[in-house]
């Protein structure tokens, strides 16, 4: 084949990142997406004639690849549509605020002046962070996050109000089941990196407008092709050429950028990457529930995000502040828990009652529960993840589950997509 011709299956953040990088390098690229809307797990949906997201995603300053990509695909005069806030953590009775000015050691000051922790708790947390920063942390492959925290004498209060909520937010799993080494990577990059790495980045538009629509515009401007509503299955030609079933085109490479539990369905003959599939088929998955409550326009929490330390409302987002959707409150519940035993109607009522207890909001005008049962892979100790280069020449994986350093995050998805493009370009 005289020139590369790449197919990307799946137009979530990983697939779109790969498409942007490939077309920017002049590679002929075709993206196939089953849905009619780009963005995968992070895209817009419409509820009661109102545009919201199918899941609420919070970015951080440590999302360097994501922010760089967002900046590269926007038009020169377009806003990035991200509201940057210095690290502020509010979960139940615990409140940590960092000074807004970029002064040395501002995160240290934030922990020292935190409300809701005893002085012993504060010094215990800071000592743990210093050990992590100094690279002296001892992490065994079989360690759960809880094992690690107990080894370094983190108190029950710290675990309940700080470390477990961070583990849930980042790894989407309780600390007694979460992978300690991946958790350490998250802490190192987000809390101990450059001063702005701990900033919280709030999208101010829906996630499709933030990334997917801009990525599509970028790709098509560089003569890439995007096929929406098209289910693609990989097959082989007479001479083992890579092809998409129903098409006569041959591809030099195919990037499989679907969720892991959908990878097998992409192949007409799964034996093409059986060893890779054997690893993926061992995965278990964690849910994410997003609950939207619409109140009258005067209702507000007066803060972008707050944690409530309740199994029925981990994090509360005020979309009136971030998106100008006045009176719209979003709740995120990460991982498994007692909320799964409730019907959607029961969970909506329970979470609205919690908001009313905290903020005296009353009864919402309407509510909607969005339950994604297999939102992320379970980031557990010792989990073996597949490499992006598969045993079948030309077949490359992309997706958050392939980026070994991180859990299932948008940053991991973007980095995996960019890495997939580099693998292809380096093979030419």
Secondary structure, 3 states (H helix, E strand, C coil): CCCCEEEEECCEHHHHHHHHHHHHCCCEEEEEECCCCCECCCCEEEECCEEEECCCCCEECCCHHHHHHHHHHCCCCCCCCEEEECCEEEECCEEEECCCCCCCCHHHHHHHCCECCCHHHHHHHHHHHHHHHCCCCCCCCCCEHHHHHHHCCCCHHHHHHHHHHHHHHHHCCCCCCCEHHHHHHHHHHHHCCCHHHHCEEEECCCHHHHHHHHHHHHHHHCCCEEEECCCCCEEECCCCCEEECCCCCEECEEEECCCHHHCHHHECCHHHHHHHHHHHCCCCEEEEEEEEEECCCCCCCCCCEEEEEECCEEEEEEHHHHCCCCCEEEEEEECCCHHHHCCHHHHHHHHHHHHHHHHCCCCCCEEEEEEEEEEEECCCCCCCCCCCECCCCCEEECCHHHCCCCCCCHHHHHHHHHHHHHHHHHHC
